[in-house]
């Protein structure tokens, strides 16, 4: 199953003109007057509230670190068996290191966060992380893995809540983290061309001075990748205003599982 997952290096999307918020002056003044008449004790509680929030944050960080060590392997949790894919050999590592110098990760400590999902509910045991920068590098990786029968698991910002971005067994993790370049933006048509690893919030910050906004906004915008947003047809806070994200995507450049490039930009 995991061998036949392609990846989206680049996409074209239509951005929206940024509009000013419309507000009611009378209603706003009413809210201000209401706040002014609230008891002073509301404000006196703030220092203790700040202290408690700090403690909660520290406790959650400690729990998070513990969970990283204790998360059960996905294959053990669900009792699934590994398909007959090949194991990574030294010759495979040599090929990837030659193709991606300095962008092949095999250190177990560095791989921990890539092997666990955001909710820390599932965990894989991948021993190899690849960080391509271009479409051609992705193509060469998938072509090689297809020929050698090596399983691959593409991963974006790893903010999904269902474990789809982490390996089930020891699949090679193909990260889009370095594919974060904005290729082109047309301010007349509002069309943006970018790589799949661009972080959603970074795209918004790029468009804001130009008077445009991404038609998508969600809680994970500071770390999620636009490629993952498109792959999951993410909704978010602007769904009712701008519609489904799928409707704003005008074109894709996709690398299929055999390494062939499908250019629909």
C-alpha positions as YAML, in Angstrom:
chain: A
units: angstrom
residues:
- id: 1
  name: UNK
  ca: [0.00, 0.00, 0.00]
- id: 2
  name: UNK
  ca: [2.65, 2.52, 1.04]
- id: 3
  name: UNK
  ca: [4.74, 1.97, -2.04]
- id: 4
  name: UNK
  ca: [1.97, 3.32, -4.24]
- id: 5
  name: UNK
  ca: [1.57, 6.70, -2.61]
- id: 6
  name: UNK
  ca: [2.74, 9.55, -4.82]
- id: 7
  name: UNK
  ca: [3.69, 13.05, -3.72]
- id: 8
  name: UNK
  ca: [2.82, 16.56, -4.86]
- id: 9
  name: UNK
  ca: [5.92, 18.73, -5.35]
- id: 10
  name: UNK
  ca: [4.20, 21.83, -6.73]
- id: 11
  name: UNK
  ca: [0.74, 23.28, -6.98]
- id: 12
  name: UNK
  ca: [-1.12, 26.27, -8.39]
- id: 13
  name: UNK
  ca: [-3.87, 27.82, -6.30]
- id: 14
  name: UNK
  ca: [-6.11, 30.85, -6.59]
- id: 15
  name: UNK
  ca: [-5.82, 33.26, -3.68]
- id: 16
  name: UNK
  ca: [-8.53, 35.63, -2.53]
- id: 17
  name: UNK
  ca: [-8.58, 39.41, -2.29]
- id: 18
  name: UNK
  ca: [-8.27, 40.51, 1.31]
- id: 19
  name: UNK
  ca: [-11.43, 42.29, 2.52]
- id: 20
  name: UNK
  ca: [-11.89, 44.59, 5.49]
- id: 21
  name: UNK
  ca: [-13.93, 43.40, 8.44]
- id: 22
  name: UNK
  ca: [-17.34, 45.05, 8.64]
- id: 23
  name: UNK
  ca: [-18.32, 45.96, 12.22]
- id: 24
  name: UNK
  ca: [-21.21, 47.64, 13.98]
- id: 25
  name: UNK
  ca: [-20.11, 50.78, 15.90]
- id: 26
  name: UNK
  ca: [-23.08, 50.72, 18.29]
- id: 27
  name: UNK
  ca: [-22.56, 47.06, 19.16]
- id: 28
  name: UNK
  ca: [-18.83, 47.64, 19.68]
- id: 29
  name: UNK
  ca: [-19.43, 50.57, 22.05]
- id: 30
  name: UNK
  ca: [-21.97, 48.49, 23.94]
- id: 31
  name: UNK
  ca: [-19.39, 45.74, 24.49]
- id: 32
  name: UNK
  ca: [-16.81, 48.30, 25.67]
- id: 33
  name: UNK
  ca: [-19.27, 49.80, 28.19]
- id: 34
  name: UNK
  ca: [-20.12, 46.32, 29.45]
- id: 35
  name: UNK
  ca: [-16.43, 45.54, 29.99]
- id: 36
  name: UNK
  ca: [-15.95, 48.83, 31.87]
- id: 37
  name: UNK
  ca: [-18.67, 47.93, 34.38]
- id: 38
  name: UNK
  ca: [-17.30, 44.45, 35.16]
- id: 39
  name: UNK
  ca: [-15.96, 43.89, 38.72]
- id: 40
  name: UNK
  ca: [-12.29, 44.70, 39.29]
- id: 41
  name: UNK
  ca: [-11.70, 41.20, 40.67]
- id: 42
  name: UNK
  ca: [-11.76, 39.90, 37.10]
- id: 43
  name: UNK
  ca: [-8.47, 41.68, 36.44]
- id: 44
  name: UNK
  ca: [-6.95, 40.85, 39.82]
- id: 45
  name: UNK
  ca: [-7.17, 37.17, 38.95]
- id: 46
  name: UNK
  ca: [-4.82, 37.50, 35.99]
- id: 47
  name: UNK
  ca: [-1.45, 36.97, 37.78]
- id: 48
  name: UNK
  ca: [-2.53, 33.66, 39.34]
- id: 49
  name: UNK
  ca: [-4.11, 32.61, 36.06]
- id: 50
  name: UNK
  ca: [-0.85, 33.29, 34.27]
- id: 51
  name: UNK
  ca: [1.04, 31.24, 36.85]
- id: 52
  name: UNK
  ca: [-1.33, 28.30, 36.53]
- id: 53
  name: UNK
  ca: [-1.17, 28.35, 32.73]
- id: 54
  name: UNK
  ca: [2.64, 28.28, 32.93]
- id: 55
  name: UNK
  ca: [2.52, 25.26, 35.23]
- id: 56
  name: UNK
  ca: [0.03, 23.49, 32.99]
- id: 57
  name: UNK
  ca: [2.26, 24.11, 29.96]
- id: 58
  name: UNK
  ca: [5.29, 22.66, 31.78]
- id: 59
  name: UNK
  ca: [3.28, 19.65, 32.90]
- id: 60
  name: UNK
  ca: [1.97, 19.03, 29.38]
- id: 61
  name: UNK
  ca: [5.51, 19.28, 27.99]
- id: 62
  name: UNK
  ca: [6.65, 16.66, 30.51]
- id: 63
  name: UNK
  ca: [3.71, 14.40, 29.63]
- id: 64
  name: UNK
  ca: [4.44, 14.92, 25.93]
- id: 65
  name: UNK
  ca: [8.05, 13.80, 26.38]
- id: 66
  name: UNK
  ca: [6.91, 10.73, 28.28]
- id: 67
  name: UNK
  ca: [4.35, 9.85, 25.64]
- id: 68
  name: UNK
  ca: [6.97, 9.97, 22.91]
- id: 69
  name: UNK
  ca: [8.73, 7.07, 24.60]
- id: 70
  name: UNK
  ca: [5.58, 5.15, 25.50]
- id: 71
  name: UNK
  ca: [3.53, 5.32, 22.29]
- id: 72
  name: UNK
  ca: [2.73, 1.80, 21.15]
- id: 73
  name: UNK
  ca: [3.90, 0.75, 17.69]
- id: 74
  name: UNK
  ca: [1.07, 0.92, 15.17]
- id: 75
  name: UNK
  ca: [1.69, -2.62, 13.96]
- id: 76
  name: UNK
  ca: [1.37, -3.92, 17.53]
- id: 77
  name: UNK
  ca: [-1.69, -1.82, 18.36]
- id: 78
  name: UNK
  ca: [-3.67, -3.00, 15.34]
- id: 79
  name: UNK
  ca: [-2.06, -6.38, 14.74]
- id: 80
  name: UNK
  ca: [-1.19, -5.76, 11.09]
- id: 81
  name: UNK
  ca: [1.52, -7.62, 9.23]
- id: 82
  name: UNK
  ca: [4.27, -6.08, 7.14]
- id: 83
  name: UNK
  ca: [3.89, -6.56, 3.39]
- id: 84
  name: UNK
  ca: [6.81, -8.25, 1.57]
- id: 85
  name: UNK
  ca: [8.77, -5.08, 0.84]
- id: 86
  name: UNK
  ca: [12.56, -5.08, 0.78]
- id: 87
  name: UNK
  ca: [14.71, -3.96, 3.72]
- id: 88
  name: UNK
  ca: [17.03, -0.97, 3.40]
- id: 89
  name: UNK
  ca: [20.58, -2.05, 2.55]
- id: 90
  name: UNK
  ca: [23.94, -0.28, 2.59]
- id: 91
  name: UNK
  ca: [23.79, 0.11, -1.19]
- id: 92
  name: UNK
  ca: [20.42, 1.86, -0.83]
- id: 93
  name: UNK
  ca: [21.89, 4.27, 1.71]
- id: 94
  name: UNK
  ca: [24.84, 4.98, -0.58]
- id: 95
  name: UNK
  ca: [22.47, 5.82, -3.44]
- id: 96
  name: UNK
  ca: [20.41, 8.21, -1.34]
- id: 97
  name: UNK
  ca: [23.47, 9.90, 0.19]
- id: 98
  name: UNK
  ca: [24.88, 10.46, -3.28]
- id: 99
  name: UNK
  ca: [21.54, 11.87, -4.49]
- id: 100
  name: UNK
  ca: [20.83, 13.99, -1.39]
- id: 101
  name: UNK
  ca: [24.17, 14.94, 0.22]
- id: 102
  name: UNK
  ca: [23.61, 16.07, 3.80]
- id: 103
  name: UNK
  ca: [19.86, 15.43, 3.60]
- id: 104
  name: UNK
  ca: [19.70, 11.77, 4.57]
- id: 105
  name: UNK
  ca: [18.76, 11.25, 8.23]
- id: 106
  name: UNK
  ca: [19.47, 7.94, 9.95]
- id: 107
  name: UNK
  ca: [20.00, 9.09, 13.55]
- id: 108
  name: UNK
  ca: [17.45, 7.43, 15.84]
- id: 109
  name: UNK
  ca: [16.99, 10.52, 18.03]
- id: 110
  name: UNK
  ca: [16.26, 12.78, 15.06]
- id: 111
  name: UNK
  ca: [13.82, 10.24, 13.65]
- id: 112
  name: UNK
  ca: [11.69, 9.99, 16.80]
- id: 113
  name: UNK
  ca: [9.47, 12.98, 16.07]
- id: 114
  name: UNK
  ca: [8.97, 11.87, 12.46]
- id: 115
  name: UNK
  ca: [7.88, 8.40, 13.55]
- id: 116
  name: UNK
  ca: [5.10, 9.62, 15.88]
- id: 117
  name: UNK
  ca: [1.92, 11.45, 14.91]
- id: 118
  name: UNK
  ca: [0.81, 14.77, 16.42]
- id: 119
  name: UNK
  ca: [-1.63, 13.14, 18.85]
- id: 120
  name: UNK
  ca: [1.04, 10.62, 19.88]
- id: 121
  name: UNK
  ca: [-1.38, 7.77, 19.30]
- id: 122
  name: UNK
  ca: [0.51, 5.82, 16.62]
- id: 123
  name: UNK
  ca: [4.20, 5.18, 16.01]
- id: 124
  name: UNK
  ca: [6.31, 3.70, 13.26]
- id: 125
  name: UNK
  ca: [9.91, 2.50, 13.29]
- id: 126
  name: UNK
  ca: [11.42, 4.04, 10.18]
- id: 127
  name: UNK
  ca: [15.21, 4.16, 10.11]
- id: 128
  name: UNK
  ca: [15.57, 6.53, 7.17]
- id: 129
  name: UNK
  ca: [14.35, 10.07, 6.41]
- id: 130
  name: UNK
  ca: [14.93, 11.74, 3.05]
- id: 131
  name: UNK
  ca: [14.66, 15.50, 2.43]
- id: 132
  name: UNK
  ca: [14.45, 16.33, -1.27]
- id: 133
  name: UNK
  ca: [14.31, 19.92, -2.54]
- id: 134
  name: UNK
  ca: [13.15, 19.50, -6.15]
- id: 135
  name: UNK
  ca: [10.65, 17.59, -8.24]
- id: 136
  name: UNK
  ca: [13.46, 15.73, -9.99]
- id: 137
  name: UNK
  ca: [14.90, 14.52, -6.68]
- id: 138
  name: UNK
  ca: [11.48, 13.21, -5.63]
- id: 139
  name: UNK
  ca: [11.17, 11.50, -8.99]
- id: 140
  name: UNK
  ca: [14.55, 9.79, -8.67]
- id: 141
  name: UNK
  ca: [13.77, 8.65, -5.12]
- id: 142
  name: UNK
  ca: [10.43, 7.10, -6.03]
- id: 143
  name: UNK
  ca: [11.79, 5.54, -9.21]
- id: 144
  name: UNK
  ca: [14.59, 3.87, -7.25]
- id: 145
  name: UNK
  ca: [12.27, 2.71, -4.46]
- id: 146
  name: UNK
  ca: [9.81, 1.30, -7.00]
- id: 147
  name: UNK
  ca: [12.57, -0.69, -8.71]
- id: 148
  name: UNK
  ca: [14.01, -1.94, -5.39]
- id: 149
  name: UNK
  ca: [10.57, -2.68, -3.87]
- id: 150
  name: UNK
  ca: [11.15, -0.26, -0.98]
- id: 151
  name: UNK
  ca: [8.11, 1.15, 0.81]
- id: 152
  name: UNK
  ca: [7.78, 4.96, 1.05]
- id: 153
  name: UNK
  ca: [5.70, 7.18, 3.32]
- id: 154
  name: UNK
  ca: [5.42, 10.87, 2.25]
- id: 155
  name: UNK
  ca: [5.25, 13.33, 5.14]
- id: 156
  name: UNK
  ca: [4.49, 17.05, 5.27]
- id: 157
  name: UNK
  ca: [4.08, 19.01, 8.50]
- id: 158
  name: UNK
  ca: [2.92, 15.88, 10.37]
- id: 159
  name: UNK
  ca: [-0.08, 17.72, 11.85]
- id: 160
  name: UNK
  ca: [-2.69, 15.13, 10.85]
- id: 161
  name: UNK
  ca: [-4.91, 13.59, 13.53]
- id: 162
  name: UNK
  ca: [-5.37, 10.11, 12.04]
- id: 163
  name: UNK
  ca: [-1.76, 8.90, 11.73]
- id: 164
  name: UNK
  ca: [-1.64, 8.99, 7.95]
- id: 165
  name: UNK
  ca: [1.64, 10.89, 7.80]
- id: 166
  name: UNK
  ca: [3.76, 8.45, 9.85]
- id: 167
  name: UNK
  ca: [4.95, 4.98, 8.81]
- id: 168
  name: UNK
  ca: [3.22, 1.85, 10.06]
- id: 169
  name: UNK
  ca: [6.38, -0.24, 9.89]
- id: 170
  name: UNK
  ca: [9.84, 0.81, 8.63]
- id: 171
  name: UNK
  ca: [8.85, 2.67, 5.47]
- id: 172
  name: UNK
  ca: [11.23, 5.34, 4.18]
- id: 173
  name: UNK
  ca: [9.93, 8.76, 5.22]
- id: 174
  name: UNK
  ca: [9.98, 11.24, 2.34]
- id: 175
  name: UNK
  ca: [9.71, 14.70, 3.90]
- id: 176
  name: UNK
  ca: [8.61, 17.79, 1.96]
- id: 177
  name: UNK
  ca: [10.09, 20.08, 4.63]
- id: 178
  name: UNK
  ca: [12.75, 21.55, 2.32]
- id: 179
  name: UNK
  ca: [10.38, 21.96, -0.62]
- id: 180
  name: UNK
  ca: [9.24, 25.33, 0.67]
- id: 181
  name: UNK
  ca: [9.81, 27.75, -2.21]
- id: 182
  name: UNK
  ca: [7.26, 30.19, -3.64]
- id: 183
  name: UNK
  ca: [7.77, 30.00, -7.39]
- id: 184
  name: UNK
  ca: [5.46, 32.69, -8.72]
- id: 185
  name: UNK
  ca: [2.53, 34.96, -7.84]
- id: 186
  name: UNK
  ca: [0.35, 36.90, -10.28]
- id: 187
  name: UNK
  ca: [-1.26, 39.85, -8.50]
- id: 188
  name: UNK
  ca: [-3.76, 40.37, -11.35]
- id: 189
  name: UNK
  ca: [-5.26, 36.88, -11.39]
- id: 190
  name: UNK
  ca: [-4.41, 36.03, -7.78]
- id: 191
  name: UNK
  ca: [-2.69, 32.80, -8.85]
- id: 192
  name: UNK
  ca: [0.08, 31.45, -6.61]
- id: 193
  name: UNK
  ca: [2.54, 28.73, -7.64]
- id: 194
  name: UNK
  ca: [4.50, 27.13, -4.80]
- id: 195
  name: UNK
  ca: [6.10, 23.90, -3.64]
- id: 196
  name: UNK
  ca: [4.21, 21.40, -1.51]
- id: 197
  name: UNK
  ca: [6.33, 22.01, 1.60]
- id: 198
  name: UNK
  ca: [5.35, 25.66, 2.03]
- id: 199
  name: UNK
  ca: [3.89, 26.33, 5.48]
- id: 200
  name: UNK
  ca: [0.38, 27.77, 5.31]
- id: 201
  name: UNK
  ca: [1.11, 30.71, 7.62]
- id: 202
  name: UNK
  ca: [4.20, 31.65, 5.61]
- id: 203
  name: UNK
  ca: [2.08, 31.82, 2.47]
- id: 204
  name: UNK
  ca: [-0.40, 34.10, 4.24]
- id: 205
  name: UNK
  ca: [2.43, 36.38, 5.40]
- id: 206
  name: UNK
  ca: [3.78, 36.51, 1.85]
- id: 207
  name: UNK
  ca: [0.37, 37.44, 0.41]
- id: 208
  name: UNK
  ca: [-0.79, 39.92, 3.06]
- id: 209
  name: UNK
  ca: [1.31, 42.92, 1.90]
- id: 210
  name: UNK
  ca: [-0.01, 42.29, -1.62]
- id: 211
  name: UNK
  ca: [-3.63, 42.55, -0.48]
- id: 212
  name: UNK
  ca: [-4.40, 38.84, -0.82]
- id: 213
  name: UNK
  ca: [-5.10, 36.00, 1.57]
- id: 214
  name: UNK
  ca: [-5.00, 32.21, 1.35]
- id: 215
  name: UNK
  ca: [-8.54, 30.76, 1.15]
- id: 216
  name: UNK
  ca: [-7.68, 28.45, 4.06]
- id: 217
  name: UNK
  ca: [-7.08, 29.04, 7.75]
- id: 218
  name: UNK
  ca: [-6.81, 26.45, 10.51]
- id: 219
  name: UNK
  ca: [-5.22, 25.88, 13.88]
- id: 220
  name: UNK
  ca: [-2.14, 24.11, 12.53]
- id: 221
  name: UNK
  ca: [-1.32, 26.90, 10.05]
- id: 222
  name: UNK
  ca: [2.05, 27.54, 11.69]
- id: 223
  name: UNK
  ca: [3.37, 24.06, 10.88]
- id: 224
  name: UNK
  ca: [1.10, 22.34, 8.33]
- id: 225
  name: UNK
  ca: [2.25, 22.15, 4.71]
- id: 226
  name: UNK
  ca: [0.10, 23.26, 1.80]
- id: 227
  name: UNK
  ca: [0.70, 19.92, 0.08]
- id: 228
  name: UNK
  ca: [-0.87, 18.11, 3.02]
- id: 229
  name: UNK
  ca: [-3.74, 20.60, 3.04]
- id: 230
  name: UNK
  ca: [-4.49, 19.81, -0.59]
- id: 231
  name: UNK
  ca: [-4.05, 16.06, -0.10]
- id: 232
  name: UNK
  ca: [-6.64, 16.04, 2.70]
- id: 233
  name: UNK
  ca: [-8.88, 18.72, 1.13]
- id: 234
  name: UNK
  ca: [-8.62, 20.67, 4.39]
- id: 235
  name: UNK
  ca: [-11.58, 22.83, 5.37]
- id: 236
  name: UNK
  ca: [-10.67, 25.24, 8.14]
- id: 237
  name: UNK
  ca: [-12.20, 28.50, 9.31]
- id: 238
  name: UNK
  ca: [-12.74, 29.99, 5.83]
- id: 239
  name: UNK
  ca: [-14.62, 27.05, 4.35]
- id: 240
  name: UNK
  ca: [-18.05, 28.72, 4.33]
- id: 241
  name: UNK
  ca: [-16.67, 31.92, 2.80]
- id: 242
  name: UNK
  ca: [-14.36, 30.53, 0.10]
- id: 243
  name: UNK
  ca: [-15.55, 26.95, -0.25]
- id: 244
  name: UNK
  ca: [-13.57, 23.71, -0.38]
- id: 245
  name: UNK
  ca: [-9.81, 23.97, -0.86]
- id: 246
  name: UNK
  ca: [-10.10, 21.55, -3.77]
- id: 247
  name: UNK
  ca: [-12.08, 24.20, -5.65]
- id: 248
  name: UNK
  ca: [-9.23, 26.74, -5.45]
- id: 249
  name: UNK
  ca: [-6.51, 24.41, -6.76]
- id: 250
  name: UNK
  ca: [-5.96, 25.15, -10.46]
- id: 251
  name: UNK
  ca: [-3.15, 22.71, -11.19]
- id: 252
  name: UNK
  ca: [-0.69, 20.20, -9.75]
- id: 253
  name: UNK
  ca: [2.69, 18.76, -10.58]
- id: 254
  name: UNK
  ca: [2.67, 15.21, -9.22]
- id: 255
  name: UNK
  ca: [5.30, 12.48, -8.98]
- id: 256
  name: UNK
  ca: [3.74, 9.04, -9.29]
- id: 257
  name: UNK
  ca: [4.93, 5.95, -7.43]
- id: 258
  name: UNK
  ca: [7.09, 4.78, -10.35]
- id: 259
  name: UNK
  ca: [8.89, 8.13, -10.48]
- id: 260
  name: UNK
  ca: [7.13, 9.52, -13.55]
- id: 261
  name: UNK
  ca: [6.19, 13.21, -13.39]
- id: 262
  name: UNK
  ca: [2.65, 14.29, -14.19]
- id: 263
  name: UNK
  ca: [2.69, 18.02, -14.95]
- id: 264
  name: UNK
  ca: [-0.75, 19.64, -14.83]
- id: 265
  name: UNK
  ca: [0.34, 23.16, -13.94]
...
